[in-house]
Amino acid sequence: MDVGKVTRRRFLVRAALPTIAAGVGIGSPRLCALAQAAASVSVLPASGPGPMPVTLNVNGRAHELRIEPRVTLLDALRERLALTGTKKGCDQGTCGACTVLVDGRRVNACLTLAVMVQRKAITTIEGLADGDQLHPMQAAFLAHDGFQCGYCTPGQILSAVALLAEKRATDEASVREWMSGNICRCGAYPNIVAAVRSVAGQPS
């Protein structure tokens, strides 16, 4: 059947009537006839656009990909570019494990479509160091033991780097407030705060 003839009303009728017939009107010839008529309406499955060319500038290098518009930046980084330092945690934007920098601003990669950040400068934990020279924030996390299991650490570090660039880390309370989007299930918060404050030049 032509999909253009399947209206919203007919679709809802087809979905609802068999249930109604089974629940309250099995013995009603008219209701059964309506259910059979609704069931005869063929609804074609919805299909979205296929893969499209996308250019991602990650850690100073341009990557040409062909991906569907619905692919998140997180999945593009992990599954297509093998940059697995960016972690998949809640996949809902609440834990911060997938934090990356886009044009210097921290974003949740699980809530960001890859097509939205084309040709923008994306920085992952793999691109933070300068060769063998660790970024000061990476070194501070090591020096202050700012992690336990380490799963949240890439997102914590990138969020902390952006926090200092935003000039919001004025004291311990502000560091805790502006890092609150990054959850550490191990509870290493005191050491994380100490690491961030040390890079900011604040006494611990």
Residue, then its C-alpha position, 0 to 999 in steps of 0.5 A: m500500500d502506498v505509504g502516503k495513504v497511511t494517515r496518523r488516524r489509520f495508524l492509530v486505529r490499526a495499533a489500537l483496535p486489535t487490543i480493544a477487540a481482544g480485551v472488551g469485544i471479542g464477541s462483537p462482530r462489528l468490532c472484530a470486522l473493524a479490527q480486521a480492516a485495521a490490521s489489513v493496513s500495511v505500514l512501511p517501517a520508517s527509514g532515516p537518511g543514510p551515511m553522509p560525509v562528515t569531517l571531524n577535526v580531532n586533536g589537530r587532525a582532520h578525519e573524513l568519515r561517512i556516518e549517519p546524522r544520528v551518530t553521536l560524537l562519543d560513538a564517532l570517537r570511540e567506534r570510528l576513530a578508536l579514541t577510547g580514552t573518552k569513556k561511555g558512562c551514563d549515555q545521558g549527559t549526567c556523569g561527565a565521563c564523556t567530556v571533551l573540548v570543542d573549540g575549548r569548551r567542555v561538552n558531553a560527547c554522548l549528547t552531541l551529534a558528530v555532524m554538529v561539530q564538523r570542522k570545529a577543534i575537538t580535543t580528547i584526552e589523547g590530544l592533551a599531552d605534547g608528545d611525552q610531555l604531560h599537560p600540567m593538569q594530567a601531571a597534577f592528577l598524578a601528583h595528587d592521586g586524583f583518581q582511583c579506578g580511573y574511568c572518569t579521569p579523562g572527563q575530569i581532566l578535560s573539564a578541569v582544563a576548561l574550568l581554568a580557561e573559564k577563570r572560574a576556579t577561584d577557591e575550593a568551593s568554586v572548583r567543586e561547583w563548576m566540576s559538579g557535572n563530572i561524577c567520580r563514583c570512587g569518591a576521589y573528590p578531595n584529591i581532584v580538587a587539590a589537583v585543579r587548585s594546584v594548577a590554578g596556583q592556589p594553596s591546598 
